[in-house]
């Protein structure tokens, strides 16, 4: 196969991920996890016997359980988002070739 004079192999490599967007998502995920852990601790402390953590919101045991479960779900969501973005950032780049340049299949 003949290589044309205007061929540049660097054009086959895709551009890197935008770093600021990934850092912004990671910061949001960390803040989400932190808020979830704080809610989790507030719900647990009101179940143990210190109901003044969130005032009237978790004065009863049922309200404390709701706050505890909500904090657990928010912290799980933050950790999931963090891990997903980190995995996406570390993914290797493939070739950026047009489909019509690939090998033909029968």
N, C-alpha and C positions, 0 to 999 in steps of 0.2 A: 504494500500500500504506500502510495506516495504522500509525503507530508508537504503541505502547502507552506509557502513562505510566511504567511500571516498566522500560522498556528502558534498559540501560546498555551502551554499546559497549565499555567496558573489559573486560567479561566475555568478549568474543570473543577477546581476546588471551591466549595461554597464559602461564603463569608462567615466569619465567626458570629456566635450569638452576641446580641447586644448585652453588655455587661451591666449597665445601669438598670435595665428592666429586671434582670435576674436578682440583682441585689435588692431592689425594691420589693419584689415578691418574697424574698427571704426575710426581709425586715418585717413585712406584714405577717408572715407565718410565725415568726418569733414572738411578735406582739400578741397574736392570737393565742399562741400556746401559753404565754405568760398570763393573759387574762383568764384562760381556762383553768390554769393551776390556782390562781387566786380565788376563783369561784369554787373550785374543788375544796380548797382549804377552808373557805368560809362556811360551806355546807358541812364539812366534817367537824369544824369547831362548834357549830351550833348543835350538831348531833351529840357531841361529847358533853356539852353542858355550858357553853358560852354563847348564848343566842344573840348577843349584841353585835355580832359581826356585820350583819346587813340590816339591822333594825327590825322592823315589822315583817320584812319579806320572808325571813326564815325563823320566825319565833316558834312555829309549830314544827313537830317532827316531819310532817308531810311536806311542808315548804322547804325544810332543810334537805330532804331527799331529792326534791325537784332541783334545787340549786346544785346539789352534789352531782346529779346525773347530767345537768346542763353543763357544768364545768368540765366534767369528764368528756363529754362529746366535743366541746369547743377545743379542749387541749388535744384530743385525738385528731381533729380536723387540722389544727395547726401543725402537728407533727407529720401528718400525711402530706400536707402541702409542702412542707420543708423538704421531706425526703424525695418527693416527686420532682421538685425543681432542682435539687442537687444531682439527682440521677440524670436529669435532662441536660444539665450543664456539663456533666462528665462524659456524655455520649460522644463517641468518635464521629467525625464527619465522613460522609461517603462522597463518592464522585457525583458531580452535578452535571450529568450528561442528559441530553435530550433523548426521549424514547425512540425516535427514529434512527438514532445512531447505534443503538444496541443491536446485539446479534438477533437475527430473525429466527423465529421458532415456527416449526411446522404445525 
